[in-house]
Amino acid sequence: MSAPAPLRHTVVIPLHDKRAYIADTLASLAAQERPPDQLIVVDDASTDDGLSVARAALAAHAHSLRGCATEVLALPRNVGPGGARNAGLARARGEIVSFLDADDRYRPDALRTIGDRMRSHDLELAVLGFDSDPPGERFPEPGTLDAELHALTDDTHLLPAPLRAAGHPAFLMGRASNVAVRRRWLDGLRYHTGARLNEGIDFWYRALRTIVARGGRIGLIETPLIRFRIVADSLSHRPPADWRALPPPPSVLRYLDSDDVDDRRLATMLAARWREHALSALADDAQRHAFLAHHAALFARVGVPA
C-alpha cells in the first residue's frame, strides 16, 4: 500500500526592510527536504530594496523550488506585520499554512516534520519549537510545560487543554511565527492590523478557540524547527521613544471582561509580559511612571500589580 501524499504546505513571508536577511530566509526554504508547495512573499512597502533582493533570491533558487508555486506581492503602502500576513493568507491554497518572518530560517527538515506530525497525529494546529541567533532564547524550555503536555512521540506532544496552556507564562505562541495550522480553520480569521506587537498571540488564540470548540487536536513539536534572529532594530526590540508607543496587547483588551477563565488567564499573562517589557524598554523613570499611571486601572482589572 502506497504512503499517503504529503499535505500541501503554504508558507507566507511578510517582508519589511529586511534586505540583509531575506536571501538567507529564502535559502532555508530552498534547502527543505520537502519544499513548500506554495510560497508567498509579501513586501510591506520596504524602503531598503529588500524586494529586489527577494526576487533575485527566488530566481537563484528556481531549480530547488521548481515544484513550488512562488508569488511576490508588493503592497503599495505599509500596513504593518498583521496586514502583510493577511494579504498573504488571502492567497494561501495549501492544506497547511505557516508564516515565516523575513529574518528567520527553517531547519532543513522543518516542513517535512510539520507535515508528518500533523498527519500522523491528526493535529489541526501545531506550535513549533525554536531557538535564537545569537543563542539565548529557546522554546520550549525543558521542564517548564510538563503539566500541560501529553507525549505522543519523543518530540511531539498533545496539548489536552490548549486554551489553558496558552496562558502559561512559559508558553510562546506566535513568537518567531512558530505555528502551523490546517488552512480550513483560517476562513474569515485575520490578524489585528492596528497592532505592531503581540498580534501573533491574538491571532493564534482565536484560531485555538475555534478549533477547541469543534474538538480538534492541538500539538507541540518541541524540536527547534525555526532559528530566529534577535535583531536590535526589530519591532519587539526597538526602544520606544515614548510610553504611548506601547499600547495594550490586542488580547488584553479583547478578553479584559471575558467570563471565560482561560481568556482571563491569557489576558493576565499578556498584561504582565507587556508591563515587564515596557519597564525594561522605556528610557527613563518619568516615562515608566507615566506608563504605569496611565494604565493603572487596566492592570487592576486583570490582577497585575501596577
One Martini backbone bead per residue (centre of mass of N, CA, C, O) as a GRO file, in nm:
protein
  306
    1MET     BB    1   0.095   0.037   0.024
    2SER     BB    2   0.078   0.356  -0.024
    3ALA     BB    3   0.165   0.650   0.066
    4PRO     BB    4   0.058   0.933   0.161
    5ALA     BB    5   0.020   1.233   0.069
    6PRO     BB    6   0.135   1.518   0.123
    7LEU     BB    7   0.078   1.803   0.269
    8ARG     BB    8   0.001   2.098   0.163
    9HIS     BB    9   0.228   2.390   0.172
   10THR     BB   10   0.211   2.719   0.305
   11VAL     BB   11   0.427   3.009   0.279
   12VAL     BB   12   0.449   3.317   0.463
   13ILE     BB   13   0.629   3.632   0.389
   14PRO     BB   14   0.694   3.907   0.564
   15LEU     BB   15   0.825   4.224   0.423
   16HIS     BB   16   1.043   4.467   0.609
   17ASP     BB   17   1.343   4.575   0.605
   18LYS     BB   18   1.528   4.276   0.519
   19ARG     BB   19   1.780   4.270   0.324
   20ALA     BB   20   2.003   4.108   0.503
   21TYR     BB   21   1.797   3.825   0.526
   22ILE     BB   22   1.606   3.713   0.294
   23ALA     BB   23   1.797   3.521   0.142
   24ASP     BB   24   1.834   3.321   0.378
   25THR     BB   25   1.540   3.250   0.417
   26LEU     BB   26   1.496   3.136   0.127
   27ALA     BB   27   1.720   2.921   0.144
   28SER     BB   28   1.573   2.750   0.365
   29LEU     BB   29   1.349   2.660   0.162
   30ALA     BB   30   1.529   2.539  -0.067
   31ALA     BB   31   1.654   2.321   0.163
   32GLN     BB   32   1.423   2.142   0.178
   33GLU     BB   33   1.323   1.819   0.191
   34ARG     BB   34   1.025   1.960   0.180
   35PRO     BB   35   0.898   2.167  -0.005
   36PRO     BB   36   0.698   2.394  -0.077
   37ASP     BB   37   0.395   2.455  -0.263
   38GLN     BB   38   0.378   2.752  -0.137
   39LEU     BB   39   0.509   3.093  -0.196
   40ILE     BB   40   0.469   3.404  -0.006
   41VAL     BB   41   0.572   3.733  -0.071
   42VAL     BB   42   0.529   4.027   0.141
   43ASP     BB   43   0.568   4.354   0.059
   44ASP     BB   44   0.578   4.631   0.305
   45ALA     BB   45   0.704   4.883   0.181
   46SER     BB   46   0.994   4.890   0.130
   47THR     BB   47   1.319   5.097   0.172
   48ASP     BB   48   1.582   4.868   0.108
   49ASP     BB   49   1.551   4.661  -0.143
   50GLY     BB   50   1.429   4.377  -0.054
   51LEU     BB   51   1.262   4.298  -0.300
   52SER     BB   52   1.499   4.252  -0.498
   53VAL     BB   53   1.637   4.036  -0.329
   54ALA     BB   54   1.404   3.835  -0.333
   55ARG     BB   55   1.387   3.795  -0.639
   56ALA     BB   56   1.678   3.695  -0.674
   57ALA     BB   57   1.656   3.448  -0.485
   58LEU     BB   58   1.430   3.304  -0.637
   59ALA     BB   59   1.591   3.275  -0.899
   60ALA     BB   60   1.834   3.113  -0.774
   61HIS     BB   61   1.602   2.886  -0.656
   62ALA     BB   62   1.427   2.764  -0.890
   63HIS     BB   63   1.507   2.466  -0.890
   64SER     BB   64   1.438   2.391  -0.590
   65LEU     BB   65   1.135   2.545  -0.652
   66ARG     BB   66   0.986   2.405  -0.903
   67GLY     BB   67   0.724   2.283  -0.724
   68CYS     BB   68   0.670   2.586  -0.651
   69ALA     BB   69   0.444   2.837  -0.586
   70THR     BB   70   0.543   3.158  -0.660
   71GLU     BB   71   0.498   3.479  -0.481
   72VAL     BB   72   0.482   3.843  -0.526
   73LEU     BB   73   0.392   4.105  -0.305
   74ALA     BB   74   0.334   4.462  -0.358
   75LEU     BB   75   0.275   4.697  -0.144
   76PRO     BB   76   0.186   5.041  -0.158
   77ARG     BB   77   0.168   5.021   0.164
   78ASN     BB   78   0.206   5.033   0.496
   79VAL     BB   79   0.046   4.771   0.725
   80GLY     BB   80   0.204   4.575   0.865
   81PRO     BB   81   0.234   4.254   0.978
   82GLY     BB   82  -0.067   4.181   0.976
   83GLY     BB   83  -0.142   4.284   0.692
   84ALA     BB   84   0.064   4.111   0.536
   85ARG     BB   85  -0.045   3.837   0.626
   86ASN     BB   86  -0.329   3.874   0.514
   87ALA     BB   87  -0.248   3.893   0.216
   88GLY     BB   88  -0.128   3.605   0.204
   89LEU     BB   89  -0.368   3.439   0.316
   90ALA     BB   90  -0.571   3.507   0.080
   91ARG     BB   91  -0.365   3.313  -0.120
   92ALA     BB   92  -0.389   3.054   0.018
   93ARG     BB   93  -0.382   2.674  -0.071
   94GLY     BB   94  -0.300   2.506   0.145
   95GLU     BB   95  -0.351   2.277   0.404
   96ILE     BB   96  -0.101   2.427   0.511
   97VAL     BB   97  -0.010   2.702   0.735
   98SER     BB   98   0.270   2.933   0.738
   99PHE     BB   99   0.492   3.156   0.901
  100LEU     BB  100   0.782   3.362   0.799
  101ASP     BB  101   1.020   3.548   0.890
  102ALA     BB  102   1.257   3.757   0.714
  103ASP     BB  103   1.491   3.671   0.962
  104ASP     BB  104   1.440   3.364   0.930
  105ARG     BB  105   1.469   2.993   0.981
  106TYR     BB  106   1.454   2.680   0.854
  107ARG     BB  107   1.491   2.377   0.891
  108PRO     BB  108   1.534   2.123   0.663
  109ASP     BB  109   1.295   1.944   0.832
  110ALA     BB  110   1.040   2.114   0.890
  111LEU     BB  111   0.812   2.051   0.678
  112ARG     BB  112   0.820   1.749   0.711
  113THR     BB  113   0.759   1.737   1.014
  114ILE     BB  114   0.492   1.884   1.015
  115GLY     BB  115   0.337   1.699   0.821
  116ASP     BB  116   0.381   1.429   0.965
  117ARG     BB  117   0.263   1.507   1.247
  118MET     BB  118  -0.018   1.609   1.158
  119ARG     BB  119  -0.103   1.344   1.028
  120SER     BB  120  -0.033   1.112   1.242
  121HIS     BB  121  -0.190   1.303   1.488
  122ASP     BB  122  -0.429   1.477   1.402
  123LEU     BB  123  -0.351   1.784   1.355
  124GLU     BB  124  -0.460   2.124   1.336
  125LEU     BB  125  -0.231   2.233   1.537
  126ALA     BB  126   0.116   2.361   1.556
  127VAL     BB  127   0.359   2.410   1.784
  128LEU     BB  128   0.690   2.547   1.763
  129GLY     BB  129   1.008   2.515   1.789
  130PHE     BB  130   1.286   2.730   1.911
  131ASP     BB  131   1.573   2.934   1.829
  132SER     BB  132   1.857   3.150   1.858
  133ASP     BB  133   2.018   3.443   1.686
  134PRO     BB  134   2.165   3.459   1.918
  135PRO     BB  135   2.199   3.286   2.175
  136GLY     BB  136   1.919   3.253   2.453
  137GLU     BB  137   1.661   3.138   2.301
  138ARG     BB  138   1.394   2.904   2.397
  139PHE     BB  139   1.146   2.671   2.254
  140PRO     BB  140   1.106   2.485   2.490
  141GLU     BB  141   1.169   2.473   2.811
  142PRO     BB  142   1.274   2.243   3.004
  143GLY     BB  143   0.994   2.156   3.219
  144THR     BB  144   0.778   2.403   3.197
  145LEU     BB  145   0.522   2.211   3.044
  146ASP     BB  146   0.448   1.926   3.158
  147ALA     BB  147   0.143   1.977   3.262
  148GLU     BB  148   0.045   2.039   2.941
  149LEU     BB  149   0.145   1.746   2.850
  150HIS     BB  150   0.123   1.475   2.594
  151ALA     BB  151   0.287   1.218   2.480
  152LEU     BB  152   0.356   1.085   2.146
  153THR     BB  153   0.658   1.151   2.123
  154ASP     BB  154   0.966   1.267   2.179
  155ASP     BB  155   0.872   1.568   2.020
  156THR     BB  156   0.554   1.512   2.056
  157HIS     BB  157   0.257   1.690   2.173
  158LEU     BB  158  -0.024   1.707   2.355
  159LEU     BB  159  -0.290   1.947   2.419
  160PRO     BB  160  -0.549   1.904   2.629
  161ALA     BB  161  -0.535   2.237   2.726
  162PRO     BB  162  -0.473   2.492   2.523
  163LEU     BB  163  -0.600   2.746   2.659
  164ARG     BB  164  -0.445   2.718   2.918
  165ALA     BB  165  -0.156   2.708   2.798
  166ALA     BB  166  -0.158   2.998   2.666
  167GLY     BB  167  -0.139   3.128   2.979
  168HIS     BB  168   0.141   3.042   3.013
  169PRO     BB  169   0.444   3.191   3.077
  170ALA     BB  170   0.609   2.956   2.891
  171PHE     BB  171   0.419   3.018   2.654
  172LEU     BB  172   0.484   3.031   2.290
  173MET     BB  173   0.262   3.204   2.054
  174GLY     BB  174   0.413   3.373   1.771
  175ARG     BB  175   0.690   3.343   1.815
  176ALA     BB  176   0.846   3.320   1.525
  177SER     BB  177   0.601   3.199   1.386
  178ASN     BB  178   0.525   2.909   1.570
  179VAL     BB  179   0.295   2.810   1.342
  180ALA     BB  180   0.072   2.546   1.233
  181VAL     BB  181  -0.211   2.509   0.999
  182ARG     BB  182  -0.512   2.436   0.896
  183ARG     BB  183  -0.675   2.630   0.668
  184ARG     BB  184  -0.980   2.583   0.745
  185TRP     BB  185  -0.947   2.769   1.019
  186LEU     BB  186  -0.901   3.067   0.852
  187ASP     BB  187  -1.176   3.139   0.783
  188GLY     BB  188  -1.212   3.482   0.858
  189LEU     BB  189  -0.922   3.505   0.970
  190ARG     BB  190  -0.742   3.786   1.120
  191TYR     BB  191  -0.530   4.018   1.174
  192HIS     BB  192  -0.441   4.271   1.374
  193THR     BB  193  -0.366   4.588   1.225
  194GLY     BB  194  -0.313   4.791   1.483
  195ALA     BB  195  -0.072   4.605   1.553
  196ARG     BB  196   0.294   4.571   1.622
  197LEU     BB  197   0.234   4.394   1.877
  198ASN     BB  198   0.098   4.082   1.965
  199GLU     BB  199  -0.062   3.964   1.708
  200GLY     BB  200  -0.010   3.657   1.720
  201ILE     BB  201  -0.157   3.557   1.977
  202ASP     BB  202  -0.432   3.663   1.894
  203PHE     BB  203  -0.471   3.492   1.642
  204TRP     BB  204  -0.411   3.201   1.763
  205TYR     BB  205  -0.623   3.201   1.987
  206ARG     BB  206  -0.866   3.217   1.801
  207ALA     BB  207  -0.808   2.953   1.660
  208LEU     BB  208  -0.817   2.773   1.908
  209ARG     BB  209  -1.110   2.821   1.991
  210THR     BB  210  -1.233   2.695   1.736
  211ILE     BB  211  -1.102   2.414   1.749
  212VAL     BB  212  -1.191   2.332   2.035
  213ALA     BB  213  -1.504   2.364   1.987
  214ARG     BB  214  -1.458   2.111   1.755
  215GLY     BB  215  -1.235   1.891   1.868
  216GLY     BB  216  -0.950   1.960   1.811
  217ARG     BB  217  -0.606   1.903   1.769
  218ILE     BB  218  -0.320   1.995   1.974
  219GLY     BB  219   0.029   2.069   1.923
  220LEU     BB  220   0.384   1.998   2.015
  221ILE     BB  221   0.699   2.080   1.866
  222GLU     BB  222   1.012   2.087   2.025
  223THR     BB  223   1.173   2.111   1.797
  224PRO     BB  224   1.394   2.343   1.646
  225LEU     BB  225   1.265   2.457   1.342
  226ILE     BB  226   1.349   2.750   1.435
  227ARG     BB  227   1.565   3.026   1.345
  228PHE     BB  228   1.596   3.319   1.525
  229ARG     BB  229   1.649   3.657   1.509
  230ILE     BB  230   1.815   3.900   1.702
  231VAL     BB  231   1.705   4.223   1.631
  232ALA     BB  232   1.754   4.543   1.730
  233ASP     BB  233   1.533   4.682   1.504
  234SER     BB  234   1.299   4.549   1.592
  235LEU     BB  235   0.992   4.586   1.723
  236SER     BB  236   1.059   4.416   1.995
  237HIS     BB  237   1.362   4.587   2.036
  238ARG     BB  238   1.271   4.874   2.004
  239PRO     BB  239   1.305   5.161   2.154
  240PRO     BB  240   1.092   5.372   2.283
  241ALA     BB  241   1.026   5.720   2.296
  242ASP     BB  242   0.732   5.645   2.408
  243TRP     BB  243   0.478   5.509   2.599
  244ARG     BB  244   0.255   5.531   2.364
  245ALA     BB  245   0.411   5.294   2.189
  246LEU     BB  246   0.267   5.088   2.426
  247PRO     BB  247   0.011   4.930   2.379
  248PRO     BB  248  -0.215   4.721   2.436
  249PRO     BB  249  -0.274   4.415   2.385
  250PRO     BB  250  -0.529   4.283   2.214
  251SER     BB  251  -0.605   4.049   2.422
  252VAL     BB  252  -0.650   4.225   2.666
  253LEU     BB  253  -0.896   4.379   2.548
  254ARG     BB  254  -1.068   4.136   2.446
  255TYR     BB  255  -1.050   3.976   2.760
  256LEU     BB  256  -1.103   4.162   3.008
  257ASP     BB  257  -1.441   4.070   3.041
  258SER     BB  258  -1.431   3.780   3.053
  259ASP     BB  259  -1.584   3.469   3.173
  260ASP     BB  260  -1.337   3.316   3.086
  261VAL     BB  261  -1.068   3.167   3.232
  262ASP     BB  262  -0.871   3.155   2.986
  263ASP     BB  263  -0.894   3.444   2.892
  264ARG     BB  264  -0.799   3.572   3.159
  265ARG     BB  265  -0.527   3.433   3.175
  266LEU     BB  266  -0.415   3.559   2.919
  267ALA     BB  267  -0.447   3.860   2.991
  268THR     BB  268  -0.266   3.851   3.242
  269MET     BB  269  -0.005   3.748   3.112
  270LEU     BB  270   0.021   3.975   2.894
  271ALA     BB  271   0.025   4.213   3.088
  272ALA     BB  272   0.284   4.129   3.234
  273ARG     BB  273   0.468   4.134   2.985
  274TRP     BB  274   0.414   4.426   2.903
  275ARG     BB  275   0.517   4.558   3.159
  276GLU     BB  276   0.805   4.444   3.151
  277HIS     BB  277   0.881   4.559   2.875
  278ALA     BB  278   0.836   4.860   2.938
  279LEU     BB  279   1.034   4.889   3.184
  280SER     BB  280   1.288   4.800   3.004
  281ALA     BB  281   1.249   5.004   2.745
  282LEU     BB  282   1.228   5.253   2.886
  283ALA     BB  283   1.445   5.526   2.942
  284ASP     BB  284   1.281   5.647   3.199
  285ASP     BB  285   1.112   5.725   3.487
  286ALA     BB  286   0.895   5.907   3.362
  287GLN     BB  287   0.792   5.702   3.154
  288ARG     BB  288   0.721   5.476   3.351
  289HIS     BB  289   0.522   5.634   3.524
  290ALA     BB  290   0.322   5.708   3.298
  291PHE     BB  291   0.248   5.423   3.218
  292LEU     BB  292   0.139   5.325   3.496
  293ALA     BB  293  -0.072   5.548   3.543
  294HIS     BB  294  -0.245   5.507   3.284
  295HIS     BB  295  -0.272   5.165   3.344
  296ALA     BB  296  -0.380   5.100   3.632
  297ALA     BB  297  -0.674   5.005   3.583
  298LEU     BB  298  -0.609   4.770   3.398
  299PHE     BB  299  -0.427   4.610   3.588
  300ALA     BB  300  -0.646   4.571   3.805
  301ARG     BB  301  -0.849   4.404   3.625
  302VAL     BB  302  -0.611   4.165   3.577
  303GLY     BB  303  -0.410   4.138   3.835
  304VAL     BB  304  -0.173   4.358   3.798
  305PRO     BB  305   0.077   4.514   3.919
  306ALA     BB  306   0.168   4.868   3.900
   0.00000   0.00000   0.00000
